Amino acid sequence: MAKKHLTKFRPYLALTILFLSLFTIVLVKMEVRRLGYTVLKLSRELEKVQDDLRSQKMKLAKLTRPSLIQSVAKSRLTLKEGRSDQYIHVALLSSIENIKGMQERRRQ
């Protein structure tokens, strides 16, 4: 009796499995296409960011070239070039603070 019921519903069961399989394949293909568009969008955005980074690096290189810094130092800061017989002492911030502290103690 159980075999008769199985043979009776076997075509319906096979069609159900077939339709579910096809539906799953269609959903997977749609998801692959959607992810492909997302990858395309992100790759374009990456190219744009890389171009922006490249232009920012070029701008930084132009602004920090030695000739420009030298001309700004001479014109705006009224600095002069060091001579060969001149010594330039560059004090660290901590040294300056120590000197200021010593000067304040002397005043007291």
N, C-alpha and C positions, 0 to 999 in steps of 0.2 A: 504494500500500500504506500509506503514512504517513497519507493522508487517511482511510482506512478506520479506522485506529486512533484518530484524533482524533474522528471522528464517533461512534465507539463509546463513548468516555469523556467526551464533551462533557456529557451530562446529569449525570454524577457530579461533574464539575468545577464545573458551575454550582451544584449543590446544596452542594458543599463551600464555595464562595465565599459563598453565601447564608447558610449556618450560621455561618461565621466572621464575617460582617458582623453578623448578629443578636447573636452572642455578644459582639462588640466593643461594640455599642450598649448591651447590658445592662450590661456592665462599666463603661462610661462613665457611665451613669445611676446606678449604685450609687456610683461615686466622687463624682459631683455631690451626691448625697444625703448622703454621709458628710461632705463638705466643708461642706455647708449646716449640719449639726449642729455641726461644729467652729466655724463662724462664729457661730452662735447662742450657743454656750457662751462664746466669747471676748467677744461683745458684752455678755452678762450680767456677766461678770467685769469688763469695763471700766466698766459702770455702777456696780458695787459699789465699785470703786477710786475712781471719781469722787465717789461719795457719801461715802466715807471721807475723801477729800481735802477735800471741802467741810466736813465736820464738824470736821476738824483745823484748818482755817482759821478756823472760827467759834470754836473753843476758844482759839486763839491770839489772836484779836481780843478775846475776853473777858478773857484774862489780861493783855494789854498795854494795856488802856484806862487812861487817865491817872488816873482817880479811884481805881482799885484800886491802882495803883503808889504813888500819894500816900498812901493809907491804910496800906499795908504799910511805906512809908518812915517814917511817923510812929510806928506802933505797934511794929514789930519793930526798926527801925534807929535809933530815937529821933532822927530828923532833923527839922529845923524848916524852915519856909518862909523863903526869902530876903527880906530887907527891901529897900525901894527905895533906901536909902542904903548898902547893903552891896555890896562887891565880892567876887566869887567867882573865885578863880584856880584853873584846872584845869591841873595839870602833866602833861606827857606822860611816859610811862614812861622814855624815853631821858633826859629832864631829871632825873628822880628818880635814875636810875642815875649820872648825872654828878655830882649833888650828893653821893650816897653815896661815890663815888670820891674826890671832893675832901675829904670829911670824913675818910676813911681816910688820905689822904696827910698831912693836917694832924696826925693822931695820931702818925704815924711821925716 
